[in-house]
Amino acid sequence: MQLAFCLFEYFPYGGMQRNFLRIALTCQARGHSVRVYTLEWQGEIPPGFEVQLVPVRAWWNHHRCRKFAAWVETDLARRPVDRVIGFNKMPSLDVLYAADSTCFEEKARTLHSPFYRLGSRYRCYAALERAAFAPGSRTEILMISRTQHPSPFERYYGTPPERFHLLPPGISADRRATADAPVIRAAFRSEFGLGDDDLLMLHVGSSFKRKGLDRSLKALAALPETLRRRTRLFVIGKDSSHPFLPQILLLGLGKRVVFLGARDDVPRFLLGADLLIHPAYSEDTGMALLEAVVAGLPVLVTDVCGFAHYIEEAQAGCLVASPFVQKALDIALAGMLADPDARARWSRNALAFSEHADIYSRHEKAADFILNMR
């Protein structure tokens, strides 16, 4: 079959982009052809992919997205395919991978004044969403976590519930800790000058603000002096550090916080660290949580994250309950860092959980659905 995948932009370190690539590669490995429509592609193009950079321009991002959708529709009419798979909301999709499960219409009506709905931004994004979720649409929706609720779409658009399908997570099996994990950990800690008594926290993922980096910085600053002197925070992800530099200065954290940008070698950081902290404000999934679990790294996470329940099920760390209170995060972090026996227990639990849990098959099951749908 000829498959068309549509996404506004591709870059190697985005969670949605990585899922797109693995699903497309899985379909290709099964003998199917892959065409990609995108506004921008960063990084290498896999062999055999036909990447169509959509040549539209606009002053405003929402106008650019609308023009993208219209251009793709026109091109598909000229060069038809067997399946159209989208990773952003738009018309003409057979399958929508709902990486962003937020209902735009609900946000527009509950978080903004009625005047917001008179603007072009609302009209563009509402029309793109309606095209995918309207009752007359043929689009099947792949949901990626239990926290994604079909109800807003059912309420505002009347989307039939049978069009929603839940996928399991899709951690790559090569992220699991191997027998040489202690050797990798020792080499990593030597490389970064971490002694046996030093503690390393990781904050992993793009969109630092939404994923609660400000909360992590406050919790680090609130540690008892004896712990704070031993603790460093490495921040990994594609985002700017500049908005957080004044906070770091104000909190007196200085060289305790290091921004490392987006990286390809995150697994060795997970093996070399002592804790993953992920106090997100909102998070549909949280792939970094499961990557930490399969590496045996304890996790401290807010319960709003879609995959936070796996941390609880695995007994691989601590959850901070909603509504969020900074003091609760501060106390939990101090307790986890001060208790090496508990961290060792959470690590063992995580590794045992990773042996049997269904957390690896998302991309295969997404490909199954795409290729077998009628």
Secondary structure, 3 states (H helix, E strand, C coil): CEEEEECCEECCCCHHHHHHHHHHHHHHHCCCEEEEEECEECCCCCCCCEEEECCCCCCCHHHHHHHHHHHHHHHHHHCCCCEEEECCCCCCCCEEECCCCCCHHHHHHHCCCHHHHHCHHHHHHHHHHHHHHCCCCCCEEEECCCCCCCHHHHHHHCCCHHHEEECCCCCCHHHCCCCCHHHHHHHHHHHCCCCCCCEEEEEECCCCCCCCHHHHHHHHHCCCHHHHCCEEEEEECCCCCHHHHHHHHHHCCHHHEEEEECCCCHHHHHHHCCEEEECCCCECCCHHHHHHHHHCCCEEEECCECCHHHHHHHCCEEEECCCCCHHHHHHHHHHHHHCHHHHHHHHHHHHHHHHHCCCCCHHHHHHHHHHHCC
